[in-house]
Amino acid sequence: MFLEKLKCAKCKREIGENENITITTNRKKLKGITNLNSWAKTQKVLCENCSK
């Protein structure tokens, strides 16, 4: 299975497997049920340091 790594939208660093993240999205895009892993790759993701 192909797994694309998540990268921080601000610092461009690859996000670790056990690291907390923040996902920024618009509420209008929250419809239905989705696979969070694949959905997160299409959103603005911030690493733990950049989200503070």
Buried (B, 14 or more C-beta within 10 A) or exposed (E): EEEEEBBBBEEEEEBEEEEEBBBEEEEEEEEEEEEEEEEBEEBEBBBEEBBE
